Every structure is written in C-alpha cells, then in structure tokens.
C-alpha cells in the first residue's frame, strides 16, 4: 500500500469535513472512495469517429514524416 499526500485549498478541506460528519466516514475513506469510484471504473467510449493517425501528424507537426 502507498501513502499519498497532497495540499488542498481550505474550502475543499471544509467541505470534506462536512461530508465526513454527514456520512459518518473518515476524510480518508471519502477521498479513497471518490478516487476509486469514478476514476478507476471508467470505460472507454466509442464516439463513432474514425481517426487517421497520419492526418493527426500532419496537423500537429505541419507535414508528413
């Protein structure tokens, strides 16, 4: 298991404390769930658009290689 630390704005911390009290969970649990639920369960979406990598290179780099 890894420990991750980060700085957050005071307003976000205040909202986390409120959510923690409301849900009866620790801030650690709320943050862990918020990362696991939406982020790690994302599925690829097919927008039905075909992509031509050569065309992308021309657009990005100004010519074919």
N, C-alpha and C positions, 0 to 999 in steps of 0.2 A: 504494500500500500504506500502511496505517495502523499505527502503533505504539501498543499499548495497554499501560498499566502498571497494576498493582494491588497492594495489600498482601494477603498471605495469612498465616494462622497458621503458627507454626514447625512444628507437627506435620504440616501439609499439605506444607510445603516438604520436610520429611524424607522423606515418602512419595514425593514427586516425584523426589527424588534417588535413592532406592532403585529406583524404576521406571525411571529413566533408565539406571542402571547395568545393571539386569537386562535391559532391552530393547535396550541399545546405541544409544539415541537421546538427543538433547539434550532438556532440560526444555522448551525452546521447542517442539520437534516434538511432544512428548507432549501439551502443553497445546493446541496447534493442532489436533491430531487429536481430542482429547477434545471440543473445541467443534464442529468440523466434523461428525464422525460422527453423534452422536445428535441434536444440536440442529438442524442445518440440513437433515437428511434426514427430519424429522418429516412425517408425512402426516396430514391431517385424519381424524378418526374419526367415523363416523356412529353415534351411540348409539341411533338409532331413536326419539328423543324429539322431538316437535314443540314448538316454543316460540312462545308468543303474546307479542309484544313489548308489547302493551297491558297484559297481565296483569303483566308484569315491572315496568312503570312504576307501576302501582297498588301493587304490593308494595313497591317501593323508595321511592316518593315519597308514598305514602299517598293516592292518588286519581288519577283520570284527568285528563288535560290536554286 
